[in-house]
Amino acid sequence: MDDFFRSVERFVNQQIKPHINEWDEAGEFPRALYQQAGELGLLGLGYPEEYGGFECSLADRLKLSNLVCSAGSGGLLAGLFSHNIGLPPLLNHGSEDLCKLIAPAVLKGEAISALAITEPSGGSDVANLKTRADLIQKDGKAYYRINGEKVFITSGVRADWLTVAVRTGEPGARGISVIMVPGNSKGLTRTPLKKTGWWMSDTASIHFDNVEVPADYLVGKEGKGFRIIMENFNTERLMLAGACVGFSKVCLQEALDWAQNRQTFGKRLIEHQVIAHKLVDMRTKIRATEVWFNNTIEQIDQGNIDQELVADICLLKNQSTQTLQHCANEAVQILGGMGFMRGSSTERIYREVKVMCIGGGAEEIMKELAIRQLAW
């Protein structure tokens, strides 16, 4: 595994970091990067070997993903690894034939996977989503006909496969299902969305107008989609928490480097107590959050998953985003005018902080979910 870590580190340093600013300004990174990452094996971390992945611990998987965080771009991380929230519902609950159809190409970087849950009328309130899928018969075959709209979908413009949450039955959670939808389906249209941050990660509004897909593209059973989605959210929140720790470290390192070299009033910035204390406070928050994160991952790898751990995942997501908010804000303050200039990692991460606080469930939602788990 050590050799693989080193190869990923080289890949990030040579193929990603030199181009980050260019890609951010362009609003996208090359599609070819998926294939390069796939060939390296980076996209297959933690996935079954039969589909082109390789098994590893969650700790190793997140450690490797955090090597990509060192490039200082949440947009790159979100876009390149959008399959980490798009594929698990399929691989955990889909039929073998459907998994074979989709997963190998995604893990090779030849196809892009995205998750489509959020709608204009709501995000975290999955039980009340409105996009509808009706079972129909056509030419002797069964299809789902989908109508509705999804919004804020990461990799939604490029995705070749969309893992879509739909309503197939009654109102509420028991009427939710999950269906795999090809990106080139007739009646499916996508509109790119402009954002404050994550510029190089495409984000889309997706409209379904009588989109028909084979009934075999259903993931699991009808009416069981709500549980599938909730299960997937835990992984997404852990990924976000880990990324926040990684990006906080980038902010600290850039601020530390600047403070050690910048001269003001006859001495280095770091020799001013007020600046030194800011740096120490940043490290304190990062270390505390990282220890909690590592402990949570260790428990999951050991199979110790219960209601308290699910609550802790929600609270850890809040803690990590608050740490990132603090570190990004303080790093900009230490860098001064340079922290406000495009091209620095700190400036880019500062723009991306709020989406980390919102994605996977906003802070207020996390608190509500946590107390529900603890007060059983």
Number of C-alpha atoms within 10 A of each C-alpha: 8 7 8 13 15 13 15 20 16 13 18 18 16 11 14 18 16 12 13 21 19 14 18 21 13 11 16 18 23 9 14 11 14 23 21 17 21 21 15 16 19 27 27 27 23 17 19 15 12 10 19 18 20 15 13 15 15 16 17 16 17 19 16 18 21 19 20 25 23 21 21 26 27 27 26 24 20 21 25 25 21 23 27 22 22 25 26 20 22 24 20 13 17 22 16 10 10 16 18 14 12 21 27 19 18 24 27 23 26 16 19 30 32 27 26 29 24 21 23 13 12 15 20 19 15 20 18 17 26 21 21 20 26 16 15 14 12 10 6 7 9 15 21 23 19 26 20 20 23 26 23 22 24 27 27 30 21 20 24 20 26 23 26 24 28 28 29 22 16 10 13 15 19 17 19 30 26 30 28 28 23 19 19 11 15 13 13 20 17 19 13 17 15 13 15 11 20 26 24 26 27 25 24 22 21 21 19 21 15 18 20 24 21 18 18 16 21 24 26 20 13 17 19 17 29 21 14 20 21 12 14 19 18 17 17 18 22 21 20 24 27 26 29 31 24 24 29 29 22 23 28 24 16 18 27 21 12 19 22 14 12 13 13 12 7 6 12 15 21 23 13 13 10 11 19 17 12 21 22 13 16 23 18 13 19 24 15 13 24 19 11 16 22 14 13 21 21 15 13 16 14 10 9 11 12 12 14 16 18 18 20 22 24 28 21 24 30 25 24 29 27 20 25 32 21 20 32 30 18 23 29 23 16 25 22 13 9 15 23 15 14 13 15 17 23 31 21 25 27 23 16 22 24 17 16 24 23 16 16 23 21 18 19 11 15 22 16 13 15 19 15 13 16 13 8 7
